[in-house]
Amino acid sequence: MGVFRGKHHSGKGGAEAMSRILFADGEPHIRQLCLEELQDEGYEVQVTGRAAEVVRLADSFQPDIVIMEVILPDMSGVEAGRMIKGTNRRTRVVFYSHVSPPHDLSSWGADGFVVKSPNLDGLKAAVRRLLPA
């Protein structure tokens, strides 16, 4: 699991808090690439390869955004996303996958979908759109 401290946003009461991203993918090289790219953008990042760990970390790490693959080794990312949204509606969930999304992302409990690509510009743009200014 990787952690980095970076960009800040105003929290409740105007206090500064770091923007947090939790990223999950079953492929270690993709986790590492996304960790490095998101760190370069200045975010506090944690990564994992298992959906059950995503759910656990979403509770303890309190990320602003969870980005995950639709298909993870131990359970569906969609199922994990629904569990996260069930306990914290403010956490944004973005799926990052080759799997085609439904027309209505809300059926997946998702706030966004980004097609997996070696170029991470689309993923970084989605993060910027969803994070508070």
Wavefront OBJ file of the C-alpha trace (Angstrom):
o trace
v 0.000 0.000 0.000
v 1.390 3.448 -0.877
v 0.686 6.722 0.909
v 1.522 10.265 -0.115
v 0.531 13.583 1.391
v -0.269 16.423 -0.981
v -2.998 18.799 -2.176
v -5.205 20.450 0.400
v -8.825 21.472 0.368
v -10.946 23.263 2.932
v -12.667 20.896 5.284
v -15.561 21.613 7.624
v -15.233 24.963 9.344
v -12.608 26.102 6.836
v -9.869 23.887 8.294
v -7.359 22.652 5.736
v -7.403 18.929 4.977
v -5.526 16.892 2.384
v -7.437 15.546 -0.603
v -7.391 11.775 -0.318
v -7.662 9.174 -3.044
v -8.048 5.437 -2.571
v -7.145 3.470 -5.722
v -7.806 -0.236 -6.300
v -6.779 -2.472 -9.174
v -5.854 -6.140 -9.317
v -2.716 -5.461 -11.376
v 0.324 -4.345 -9.315
v 1.901 -2.393 -12.205
v -1.312 -0.399 -12.739
v -1.524 0.353 -9.002
v 2.080 1.580 -9.045
v 1.588 3.720 -12.160
v -1.559 5.351 -10.791
v 0.034 5.844 -7.366
v 2.961 7.686 -8.947
v 0.773 9.777 -11.272
v -1.631 10.799 -8.505
v 1.270 11.558 -6.170
v 2.733 13.774 -8.887
v -0.599 15.622 -8.891
v -0.075 16.165 -5.150
v -2.745 13.959 -3.552
v -2.604 11.741 -0.484
v -3.000 8.275 -1.985
v -3.472 4.728 -0.762
v -3.592 1.752 -3.117
v -4.772 -1.826 -2.796
v -5.579 -4.786 -5.022
v -8.599 -6.212 -3.199
v -12.190 -5.014 -2.914
v -12.544 -6.040 0.746
v -9.518 -3.864 1.538
v -11.093 -0.965 -0.391
v -14.188 -1.178 1.804
v -12.086 -1.341 4.977
v -9.810 1.531 3.923
v -12.754 3.668 2.814
v -13.903 3.569 6.428
v -10.519 4.200 8.089
v -8.746 6.401 5.486
v -11.881 8.459 4.664
v -10.947 9.215 1.034
v -12.573 11.989 -0.958
v -12.558 9.701 -4.003
v -12.354 5.940 -4.441
v -11.128 4.901 -7.888
v -11.356 1.203 -8.659
v -11.514 -1.442 -11.320
v -14.948 -2.984 -11.877
v -13.482 -6.498 -11.609
v -11.290 -7.184 -8.570
v -9.949 -10.567 -7.402
v -12.137 -11.030 -4.320
v -15.410 -9.261 -5.204
v -16.972 -6.964 -7.737
v -15.837 -3.355 -7.589
v -19.484 -2.428 -8.157
v -20.464 -4.321 -5.000
v -17.624 -2.653 -3.070
v -18.701 0.759 -4.390
v -22.263 0.203 -3.220
v -20.977 -0.783 0.226
v -18.868 2.383 0.411
v -21.757 4.596 -0.713
v -23.982 2.875 1.858
v -21.770 4.044 4.714
v -20.510 7.371 3.342
v -22.584 9.059 0.645
v -20.069 11.939 0.369
v -17.263 9.686 -0.866
v -17.088 9.824 -4.647
v -16.741 6.490 -6.444
v -15.156 6.345 -9.894
v -14.732 3.145 -11.865
v -11.580 2.827 -13.969
v -11.996 -0.108 -16.314
v -12.139 -1.655 -19.781
v -15.605 -3.008 -18.898
v -18.378 -0.972 -20.542
v -20.455 0.977 -18.030
v -24.252 0.990 -17.959
v -26.027 4.041 -19.406
v -27.046 5.002 -15.871
v -23.958 4.979 -13.641
v -26.143 5.463 -10.569
v -27.193 1.808 -10.916
v -23.567 1.045 -10.035
v -23.509 3.689 -7.302
v -20.862 5.530 -9.319
v -20.050 9.215 -9.629
v -17.936 8.634 -12.709
v -16.380 6.180 -15.125
v -13.034 6.436 -16.898
v -11.907 4.024 -19.607
v -8.581 2.420 -18.689
v -5.743 3.774 -20.782
v -1.942 4.008 -20.578
v -2.471 7.785 -20.728
v -3.869 8.837 -17.344
v -4.990 12.335 -18.381
v -8.668 11.295 -18.395
v -8.372 9.811 -14.921
v -6.626 12.899 -13.547
v -9.245 15.162 -15.169
v -12.045 13.143 -13.522
v -10.337 13.533 -10.140
v -10.040 17.309 -10.601
v -13.734 17.544 -11.569
v -14.891 15.647 -8.495
v -12.658 17.163 -5.822
v -13.637 20.332 -3.996
v -11.835 23.446 -5.205
l 1 2 3 4 5 6 7 8 9 10 11 12 13 14 15 16 17 18 19 20 21 22 23 24 25 26 27 28 29 30 31 32 33 34 35 36 37 38 39 40 41 42 43 44 45 46 47 48 49 50 51 52 53 54 55 56 57 58 59 60 61 62 63 64 65 66 67 68 69 70 71 72 73 74 75 76 77 78 79 80 81 82 83 84 85 86 87 88 89 90 91 92 93 94 95 96 97 98 99 100 101 102 103 104 105 106 107 108 109 110 111 112 113 114 115 116 117 118 119 120 121 122 123 124 125 126 127 128 129 130 131 132 133
